[in-house]
Structure formats: structure tokens, C-alpha cells
């Protein structure tokens, strides 16, 4: 029995090394040393009678045998995980490491601010919040769950819709002093519009009024892949932006920006929690996604501007 457990442990370590691309990263995850991880994999290779990983100073790469073994290990570990979950269903403790991914702005303003409440409720969980404005690869980054705003492509991920972020069209008072306030979406074609360029429809802004759809192709002299950079451009009087309400909620209250086109409803964006398809969602992942879903449902800064 002990040999089987040790073999499964070695297989799990091998899979994590492949997914993270780093011995040291896995050692940190498991609170052990890099030499210990190397020793486990050397013993596994010795037992199998061949190389699994080619090591260089810059990166790790799988041998042909290693690639086949990696695929088989993932299937075996998934089956073991499913069997344990079936046995332990309803008894699993919300505890352990939880690695979360998000865009920088959403993570800072909507996730990080809610972590104290979650950890007060589940003190045995340890959070690792990874923020990036590029869509993170959940497997290679070792993420348990990631939060994404906007329509999802066919990524093969497990996705759960947990909320909706409404958007507002905003400009600084200084900008509107120099340019006529737009009255219809079509007026935006005459304005300097600032693009958040990670959305699929970055230069197509869509509105609705009285069940009628209004589309406008916008143009501008600045864009960014970071929504807080867009906010700074707006505050500086550079142009008009179509952004999540939560990004500008405090600025709207303080009068630093003005909402325009309020007779039109900007197309809202869905919020999804996504997880790797081959990994069972643990109790801590489910607990955190449930917690965020409930929190976002009542968050005033995600609601439409009245």
C-alpha cells in the first residue's frame, strides 16, 4: 500500500513540475526544497528506466516518453481524485492553498477587498492572488480558478457565470469643456474614444434604448490593455471611455468624471469563474466562487448608473 501511495505522490509531483515548468515553483507550493523535488523525479525516472524531463539552464522540456507518461498520469490522478471525492463527498474541509487569477483592476478592486471576509469565514485557507491583464494559462500558472470579464472563447475550461458588470460611458469635465457632449452613440464617432484592447469588440461599442440596438465604431489616439490606465487617461481629459461602473464609481461620486449617454444602456459584460477542465474543483474553490458570486450579486458598484 505504501509503495502505491509513494508512486501516486511522485506522479503528482511530476505533473505539477510539467504544469509549472519549474522545480522551485513546485517546491514552494509543497513547502519543501528544490533538491527534494529533483530527488523524487530522479527516483521515478530510475524506476521507469528512462528520462521524463530534459533539463537545461533555461527551461524544462518533456521527452517523447515523458509526454506520454504525463498524459497517462493526468488521467490516473483525475480518476483517483474523483474516487476520493465520491467517498468524501459532504465531508471535505474548506482548507489548503488556493491560487486565484484575475485581471489587475478587478483583482485589486473586487477580489482583494473581499479576501478578509472570506478568510474570516474559512481561516484554514491560504490565498495566492495572481494578477495579470493577459488571460492566464490556468495549467501552466498553477491556478485553481481565474475570474474573467467578457465573453469567453471556446477554451475548454469549466466556466461558471457568477455575475454581470454594467458599464458606463464617461469623460472628464475638462474634456467636455472642449468638445460637445455626445447625445447619441453615433455622436461618439466624432470623439476621441479610448479603447480597452483586450475585449474582442474593443472598437465596437454597443448600446440599447427602447429595445433598439445601437452600434458605433469608435476611434481614438490611445488604447491600453489595462483598465486602470484607461481610467488615468480619462481623468487626464484625454477622451471618452466605456468602462465597468466599478472602475469609476468613486470618481462619479466625486465629480471627477461625468456619465454621458445615460439614456442608453451600454452592453454589459458577464463575469465568469473558470477552472481547468481536467481538475476537480475542491471545496475551497467552490467555497470561494460561491462567496464571490454572492458578494457580486449585491455589490452596488456593479449595478447600472441611475
VENLINRA-V517141 format. One record per backbone hydrogen bond with DSSP energy under -1.0 kcal/mol. NH is the residue of the N-H (numbers start at 1). CO is the residue of the C=O. Records with the same first field share a line. If there is no record, write none. Layout:
BEGIN
NH=CO  CO
END
This chain:
BEGIN
5=1
6=2
7=3
8=4
9=5
10=6
11=7
12=8
13=9
14=10
15=11
16=12
17=13
18=14
19=15
20=16
21=17
26=22
27=23
28=24
29=25
30=26
32=27
37=33
38=34
39=35
40=36
41=37
42=38
43=39
44=40
45=41
46=42
47=43
48=44
49=45
50=45
54=61
56=59
61=54
63=52
67=63
68=64
69=65
70=66
71=67
72=68
73=69
74=70
75=71
76=72
77=73
78=74
79=75
80=76
81=77
82=78
83=79
84=80
85=81
86=82
87=83
88=84
91=88
95=93
96=124
98=126
100=128
101=145
102=130
107=103
108=104
109=105
110=106
111=106
112=107
114=111
118=114
119=115
120=116
121=117
122=118
125=122
126=96
128=98
130=100
132=102
141=137
143=138
144=99
145=99
146=274
147=101
148=272
150=270
155=153
158=275
160=273
162=271
163=271
165=269
166=302
168=243
170=241
171=258
176=172
177=173
178=175
179=175
187=184
188=185
189=186
190=187
191=188
193=191  219
194=240
195=222
197=224
202=199
204=201
205=216
207=214
208=265
209=212
212=209
214=207
216=205
218=203
224=195
230=226
231=227
232=228
233=229
234=230
235=231
236=232
237=234
238=233
240=192
241=170
243=168
245=166
247=244
248=245
252=248
253=249
254=250
256=251
257=251
258=171
260=169
264=261
265=208
267=206
269=165
271=163
272=148
273=160
274=146
275=158
279=276
286=282
287=283
288=284
289=285
290=286
291=287
292=288
293=289
294=290
295=291
296=292
297=293
302=299
303=300
END
